[in-house]
Amino acid sequence: MPNPKHRTSKQRRNKRRTHYKATPSQLATCSNCGATVQYHRVCPECGHYRGKLAIEKEVTA
């Protein structure tokens, strides 16, 4: 395996990393309760996913 002959400078290393941009995850609204939900996730409020009940949520009263 070839090894690097010269050390990579901090400037060159940091230039290589500039193309990455952290973006917040996309949010949607639940069709059942209207809560804000991440895409492709079960709603944490009501437990529905794509219009169907995915998990039973316990009622705390």
C-alpha positions as CSV (number, residue, x, y, z in Angstrom):
1,M,0.0,0.0,0.0
2,P,1.4,3.4,-0.9
3,N,1.9,5.8,2.0
4,P,1.7,9.6,1.9
5,K,5.1,11.2,1.3
6,H,4.2,14.6,2.7
7,R,2.1,15.8,5.5
8,T,-1.3,17.2,4.6
9,S,-1.4,20.8,5.8
10,K,-4.3,22.1,7.9
11,Q,-5.4,24.5,5.2
12,R,-5.5,21.7,2.5
13,R,-7.4,19.4,4.9
14,N,-9.9,22.1,5.8
15,K,-10.5,23.0,2.2
16,R,-11.5,19.5,1.5
17,R,-14.1,19.6,4.2
18,T,-15.8,22.8,3.1
19,H,-18.3,21.1,0.8
20,Y,-20.3,19.5,3.6
21,K,-23.2,21.5,4.8
22,A,-25.2,20.2,7.7
23,T,-28.9,20.7,7.0
24,P,-31.8,20.2,9.4
25,S,-34.0,17.2,8.8
26,Q,-37.2,17.8,6.8
27,L,-40.4,18.1,8.8
28,A,-43.9,17.3,7.8
29,T,-47.3,17.5,9.5
30,C,-49.1,14.4,10.8
31,S,-52.3,13.8,8.7
32,N,-54.1,12.4,11.8
33,C,-53.3,15.0,14.6
34,G,-51.4,17.8,12.8
35,A,-48.2,17.5,14.9
36,T,-44.8,18.1,13.4
37,V,-43.1,14.8,12.4
38,Q,-39.9,13.8,10.6
39,Y,-40.5,12.2,7.2
40,H,-40.7,8.4,7.2
41,R,-41.2,8.3,11.0
42,V,-44.2,7.3,13.2
43,C,-45.9,10.3,14.8
44,P,-44.7,10.6,18.4
45,E,-48.0,12.2,19.5
46,C,-50.6,9.8,18.1
47,G,-48.7,6.8,16.8
48,H,-50.0,7.0,13.2
49,Y,-47.9,6.4,10.1
50,R,-49.2,7.0,6.6
51,G,-52.8,7.2,7.8
52,K,-52.7,3.9,9.8
53,L,-52.2,3.2,13.5
54,A,-48.6,1.9,13.8
55,I,-48.1,1.9,17.6
56,E,-50.5,2.1,20.5
57,K,-50.0,5.2,22.6
58,E,-50.9,5.0,26.3
59,V,-53.4,7.5,27.5
60,T,-52.1,9.3,30.6
61,A,-54.9,10.9,32.7
